[in-house]
């Protein structure tokens, strides 16, 4: 696994992200640095208040922008 850049987003950032065909808005609760040869990307757990739940292991490439 090559070197990855730093995380693009921080804890408590409000972000828009993609899940399947939906674009949701939520707050980053947890950031996971890629540290496995099987996974060469960072991921986040994002809480979506409107749904009352968190989405775990959202790949950084599916986080579209910070609000």
MODELLER restraints for C-alpha pairs under 7 A, 6 or more apart:
rsr = mdl.restraints
at = mdl.atoms
rsr.add(forms.Gaussian(group=physical.xy_distance, feature=features.Distance(at['CA:1:A'], at['CA:37:A']), mean=5.50, stdev=0.5))
rsr.add(forms.Gaussian(group=physical.xy_distance, feature=features.Distance(at['CA:1:A'], at['CA:40:A']), mean=6.57, stdev=0.5))
rsr.add(forms.Gaussian(group=physical.xy_distance, feature=features.Distance(at['CA:7:A'], at['CA:42:A']), mean=6.81, stdev=0.5))
rsr.add(forms.Gaussian(group=physical.xy_distance, feature=features.Distance(at['CA:11:A'], at['CA:28:A']), mean=5.18, stdev=0.5))
rsr.add(forms.Gaussian(group=physical.xy_distance, feature=features.Distance(at['CA:11:A'], at['CA:29:A']), mean=5.71, stdev=0.5))
rsr.add(forms.Gaussian(group=physical.xy_distance, feature=features.Distance(at['CA:11:A'], at['CA:30:A']), mean=6.27, stdev=0.5))
rsr.add(forms.Gaussian(group=physical.xy_distance, feature=features.Distance(at['CA:11:A'], at['CA:31:A']), mean=6.84, stdev=0.5))
rsr.add(forms.Gaussian(group=physical.xy_distance, feature=features.Distance(at['CA:12:A'], at['CA:27:A']), mean=5.49, stdev=0.5))
rsr.add(forms.Gaussian(group=physical.xy_distance, feature=features.Distance(at['CA:12:A'], at['CA:28:A']), mean=5.03, stdev=0.5))
rsr.add(forms.Gaussian(group=physical.xy_distance, feature=features.Distance(at['CA:12:A'], at['CA:29:A']), mean=6.14, stdev=0.5))
rsr.add(forms.Gaussian(group=physical.xy_distance, feature=features.Distance(at['CA:13:A'], at['CA:27:A']), mean=5.53, stdev=0.5))
rsr.add(forms.Gaussian(group=physical.xy_distance, feature=features.Distance(at['CA:13:A'], at['CA:28:A']), mean=5.55, stdev=0.5))
rsr.add(forms.Gaussian(group=physical.xy_distance, feature=features.Distance(at['CA:13:A'], at['CA:66:A']), mean=6.72, stdev=0.5))
rsr.add(forms.Gaussian(group=physical.xy_distance, feature=features.Distance(at['CA:14:A'], at['CA:26:A']), mean=5.57, stdev=0.5))
rsr.add(forms.Gaussian(group=physical.xy_distance, feature=features.Distance(at['CA:14:A'], at['CA:27:A']), mean=4.43, stdev=0.5))
rsr.add(forms.Gaussian(group=physical.xy_distance, feature=features.Distance(at['CA:14:A'], at['CA:28:A']), mean=6.59, stdev=0.5))
rsr.add(forms.Gaussian(group=physical.xy_distance, feature=features.Distance(at['CA:14:A'], at['CA:66:A']), mean=5.85, stdev=0.5))
rsr.add(forms.Gaussian(group=physical.xy_distance, feature=features.Distance(at['CA:14:A'], at['CA:67:A']), mean=5.41, stdev=0.5))
rsr.add(forms.Gaussian(group=physical.xy_distance, feature=features.Distance(at['CA:15:A'], at['CA:25:A']), mean=5.61, stdev=0.5))
rsr.add(forms.Gaussian(group=physical.xy_distance, feature=features.Distance(at['CA:15:A'], at['CA:26:A']), mean=5.60, stdev=0.5))
rsr.add(forms.Gaussian(group=physical.xy_distance, feature=features.Distance(at['CA:15:A'], at['CA:27:A']), mean=6.18, stdev=0.5))
rsr.add(forms.Gaussian(group=physical.xy_distance, feature=features.Distance(at['CA:15:A'], at['CA:63:A']), mean=6.93, stdev=0.5))
rsr.add(forms.Gaussian(group=physical.xy_distance, feature=features.Distance(at['CA:15:A'], at['CA:65:A']), mean=5.59, stdev=0.5))
rsr.add(forms.Gaussian(group=physical.xy_distance, feature=features.Distance(at['CA:15:A'], at['CA:66:A']), mean=4.29, stdev=0.5))
rsr.add(forms.Gaussian(group=physical.xy_distance, feature=features.Distance(at['CA:15:A'], at['CA:67:A']), mean=5.26, stdev=0.5))
rsr.add(forms.Gaussian(group=physical.xy_distance, feature=features.Distance(at['CA:16:A'], at['CA:23:A']), mean=6.56, stdev=0.5))
rsr.add(forms.Gaussian(group=physical.xy_distance, feature=features.Distance(at['CA:16:A'], at['CA:24:A']), mean=5.52, stdev=0.5))
rsr.add(forms.Gaussian(group=physical.xy_distance, feature=features.Distance(at['CA:16:A'], at['CA:25:A']), mean=4.41, stdev=0.5))
rsr.add(forms.Gaussian(group=physical.xy_distance, feature=features.Distance(at['CA:16:A'], at['CA:26:A']), mean=6.55, stdev=0.5))
rsr.add(forms.Gaussian(group=physical.xy_distance, feature=features.Distance(at['CA:16:A'], at['CA:63:A']), mean=6.10, stdev=0.5))
rsr.add(forms.Gaussian(group=physical.xy_distance, feature=features.Distance(at['CA:16:A'], at['CA:64:A']), mean=5.54, stdev=0.5))
rsr.add(forms.Gaussian(group=physical.xy_distance, feature=features.Distance(at['CA:16:A'], at['CA:65:A']), mean=5.48, stdev=0.5))
rsr.add(forms.Gaussian(group=physical.xy_distance, feature=features.Distance(at['CA:16:A'], at['CA:66:A']), mean=6.46, stdev=0.5))
rsr.add(forms.Gaussian(group=physical.xy_distance, feature=features.Distance(at['CA:16:A'], at['CA:67:A']), mean=6.97, stdev=0.5))
rsr.add(forms.Gaussian(group=physical.xy_distance, feature=features.Distance(at['CA:17:A'], at['CA:23:A']), mean=5.56, stdev=0.5))
rsr.add(forms.Gaussian(group=physical.xy_distance, feature=features.Distance(at['CA:17:A'], at['CA:24:A']), mean=5.46, stdev=0.5))
rsr.add(forms.Gaussian(group=physical.xy_distance, feature=features.Distance(at['CA:17:A'], at['CA:25:A']), mean=6.42, stdev=0.5))
rsr.add(forms.Gaussian(group=physical.xy_distance, feature=features.Distance(at['CA:17:A'], at['CA:62:A']), mean=5.57, stdev=0.5))
rsr.add(forms.Gaussian(group=physical.xy_distance, feature=features.Distance(at['CA:17:A'], at['CA:63:A']), mean=4.19, stdev=0.5))
rsr.add(forms.Gaussian(group=physical.xy_distance, feature=features.Distance(at['CA:17:A'], at['CA:64:A']), mean=5.17, stdev=0.5))
rsr.add(forms.Gaussian(group=physical.xy_distance, feature=features.Distance(at['CA:18:A'], at['CA:24:A']), mean=6.38, stdev=0.5))
rsr.add(forms.Gaussian(group=physical.xy_distance, feature=features.Distance(at['CA:18:A'], at['CA:62:A']), mean=5.24, stdev=0.5))
rsr.add(forms.Gaussian(group=physical.xy_distance, feature=features.Distance(at['CA:18:A'], at['CA:63:A']), mean=6.44, stdev=0.5))
rsr.add(forms.Gaussian(group=physical.xy_distance, feature=features.Distance(at['CA:25:A'], at['CA:48:A']), mean=6.31, stdev=0.5))
rsr.add(forms.Gaussian(group=physical.xy_distance, feature=features.Distance(at['CA:26:A'], at['CA:46:A']), mean=5.73, stdev=0.5))
rsr.add(forms.Gaussian(group=physical.xy_distance, feature=features.Distance(at['CA:26:A'], at['CA:47:A']), mean=5.20, stdev=0.5))
rsr.add(forms.Gaussian(group=physical.xy_distance, feature=features.Distance(at['CA:26:A'], at['CA:48:A']), mean=4.38, stdev=0.5))
rsr.add(forms.Gaussian(group=physical.xy_distance, feature=features.Distance(at['CA:26:A'], at['CA:49:A']), mean=6.84, stdev=0.5))
rsr.add(forms.Gaussian(group=physical.xy_distance, feature=features.Distance(at['CA:27:A'], at['CA:46:A']), mean=5.31, stdev=0.5))
rsr.add(forms.Gaussian(group=physical.xy_distance, feature=features.Distance(at['CA:27:A'], at['CA:47:A']), mean=5.25, stdev=0.5))
rsr.add(forms.Gaussian(group=physical.xy_distance, feature=features.Distance(at['CA:27:A'], at['CA:48:A']), mean=6.72, stdev=0.5))
rsr.add(forms.Gaussian(group=physical.xy_distance, feature=features.Distance(at['CA:28:A'], at['CA:44:A']), mean=6.55, stdev=0.5))
rsr.add(forms.Gaussian(group=physical.xy_distance, feature=features.Distance(at['CA:28:A'], at['CA:45:A']), mean=5.91, stdev=0.5))
rsr.add(forms.Gaussian(group=physical.xy_distance, feature=features.Distance(at['CA:28:A'], at['CA:46:A']), mean=4.41, stdev=0.5))
rsr.add(forms.Gaussian(group=physical.xy_distance, feature=features.Distance(at['CA:28:A'], at['CA:47:A']), mean=6.41, stdev=0.5))
rsr.add(forms.Gaussian(group=physical.xy_distance, feature=features.Distance(at['CA:29:A'], at['CA:45:A']), mean=5.57, stdev=0.5))
rsr.add(forms.Gaussian(group=physical.xy_distance, feature=features.Distance(at['CA:29:A'], at['CA:46:A']), mean=5.60, stdev=0.5))
rsr.add(forms.Gaussian(group=physical.xy_distance, feature=features.Distance(at['CA:29:A'], at['CA:47:A']), mean=6.54, stdev=0.5))
rsr.add(forms.Gaussian(group=physical.xy_distance, feature=features.Distance(at['CA:30:A'], at['CA:44:A']), mean=5.60, stdev=0.5))
rsr.add(forms.Gaussian(group=physical.xy_distance, feature=features.Distance(at['CA:30:A'], at['CA:45:A']), mean=5.02, stdev=0.5))
rsr.add(forms.Gaussian(group=physical.xy_distance, feature=features.Distance(at['CA:31:A'], at['CA:43:A']), mean=6.13, stdev=0.5))
rsr.add(forms.Gaussian(group=physical.xy_distance, feature=features.Distance(at['CA:31:A'], at['CA:44:A']), mean=4.54, stdev=0.5))
rsr.add(forms.Gaussian(group=physical.xy_distance, feature=features.Distance(at['CA:31:A'], at['CA:45:A']), mean=6.53, stdev=0.5))
rsr.add(forms.Gaussian(group=physical.xy_distance, feature=features.Distance(at['CA:32:A'], at['CA:42:A']), mean=5.85, stdev=0.5))
rsr.add(forms.Gaussian(group=physical.xy_distance, feature=features.Distance(at['CA:32:A'], at['CA:43:A']), mean=5.23, stdev=0.5))
rsr.add(forms.Gaussian(group=physical.xy_distance, feature=features.Distance(at['CA:32:A'], at['CA:44:A']), mean=5.87, stdev=0.5))
rsr.add(forms.Gaussian(group=physical.xy_distance, feature=features.Distance(at['CA:33:A'], at['CA:42:A']), mean=5.00, stdev=0.5))
rsr.add(forms.Gaussian(group=physical.xy_distance, feature=features.Distance(at['CA:33:A'], at['CA:43:A']), mean=6.85, stdev=0.5))
rsr.add(forms.Gaussian(group=physical.xy_distance, feature=features.Distance(at['CA:34:A'], at['CA:40:A']), mean=5.92, stdev=0.5))
rsr.add(forms.Gaussian(group=physical.xy_distance, feature=features.Distance(at['CA:34:A'], at['CA:41:A']), mean=5.31, stdev=0.5))
rsr.add(forms.Gaussian(group=physical.xy_distance, feature=features.Distance(at['CA:34:A'], at['CA:42:A']), mean=4.81, stdev=0.5))
rsr.add(forms.Gaussian(group=physical.xy_distance, feature=features.Distance(at['CA:41:A'], at['CA:59:A']), mean=6.71, stdev=0.5))
rsr.add(forms.Gaussian(group=physical.xy_distance, feature=features.Distance(at['CA:41:A'], at['CA:60:A']), mean=6.78, stdev=0.5))
rsr.add(forms.Gaussian(group=physical.xy_distance, feature=features.Distance(at['CA:42:A'], at['CA:59:A']), mean=6.07, stdev=0.5))
rsr.add(forms.Gaussian(group=physical.xy_distance, feature=features.Distance(at['CA:42:A'], at['CA:60:A']), mean=5.50, stdev=0.5))
rsr.add(forms.Gaussian(group=physical.xy_distance, feature=features.Distance(at['CA:43:A'], at['CA:57:A']), mean=5.14, stdev=0.5))
rsr.add(forms.Gaussian(group=physical.xy_distance, feature=features.Distance(at['CA:43:A'], at['CA:58:A']), mean=5.11, stdev=0.5))
rsr.add(forms.Gaussian(group=physical.xy_distance, feature=features.Distance(at['CA:43:A'], at['CA:59:A']), mean=4.27, stdev=0.5))
rsr.add(forms.Gaussian(group=physical.xy_distance, feature=features.Distance(at['CA:43:A'], at['CA:60:A']), mean=5.11, stdev=0.5))
rsr.add(forms.Gaussian(group=physical.xy_distance, feature=features.Distance(at['CA:44:A'], at['CA:56:A']), mean=6.37, stdev=0.5))
rsr.add(forms.Gaussian(group=physical.xy_distance, feature=features.Distance(at['CA:44:A'], at['CA:57:A']), mean=5.29, stdev=0.5))
rsr.add(forms.Gaussian(group=physical.xy_distance, feature=features.Distance(at['CA:44:A'], at['CA:58:A']), mean=5.10, stdev=0.5))
rsr.add(forms.Gaussian(group=physical.xy_distance, feature=features.Distance(at['CA:44:A'], at['CA:59:A']), mean=6.56, stdev=0.5))
rsr.add(forms.Gaussian(group=physical.xy_distance, feature=features.Distance(at['CA:44:A'], at['CA:60:A']), mean=6.94, stdev=0.5))
rsr.add(forms.Gaussian(group=physical.xy_distance, feature=features.Distance(at['CA:45:A'], at['CA:54:A']), mean=6.35, stdev=0.5))
rsr.add(forms.Gaussian(group=physical.xy_distance, feature=features.Distance(at['CA:45:A'], at['CA:55:A']), mean=5.47, stdev=0.5))
rsr.add(forms.Gaussian(group=physical.xy_distance, feature=features.Distance(at['CA:45:A'], at['CA:56:A']), mean=4.19, stdev=0.5))
rsr.add(forms.Gaussian(group=physical.xy_distance, feature=features.Distance(at['CA:45:A'], at['CA:57:A']), mean=5.69, stdev=0.5))
rsr.add(forms.Gaussian(group=physical.xy_distance, feature=features.Distance(at['CA:45:A'], at['CA:58:A']), mean=6.27, stdev=0.5))
rsr.add(forms.Gaussian(group=physical.xy_distance, feature=features.Distance(at['CA:46:A'], at['CA:54:A']), mean=5.28, stdev=0.5))
rsr.add(forms.Gaussian(group=physical.xy_distance, feature=features.Distance(at['CA:46:A'], at['CA:55:A']), mean=5.23, stdev=0.5))
rsr.add(forms.Gaussian(group=physical.xy_distance, feature=features.Distance(at['CA:46:A'], at['CA:56:A']), mean=6.53, stdev=0.5))
rsr.add(forms.Gaussian(group=physical.xy_distance, feature=features.Distance(at['CA:47:A'], at['CA:53:A']), mean=5.75, stdev=0.5))
rsr.add(forms.Gaussian(group=physical.xy_distance, feature=features.Distance(at['CA:47:A'], at['CA:54:A']), mean=4.04, stdev=0.5))
rsr.add(forms.Gaussian(group=physical.xy_distance, feature=features.Distance(at['CA:47:A'], at['CA:55:A']), mean=6.33, stdev=0.5))
rsr.add(forms.Gaussian(group=physical.xy_distance, feature=features.Distance(at['CA:48:A'], at['CA:54:A']), mean=6.00, stdev=0.5))
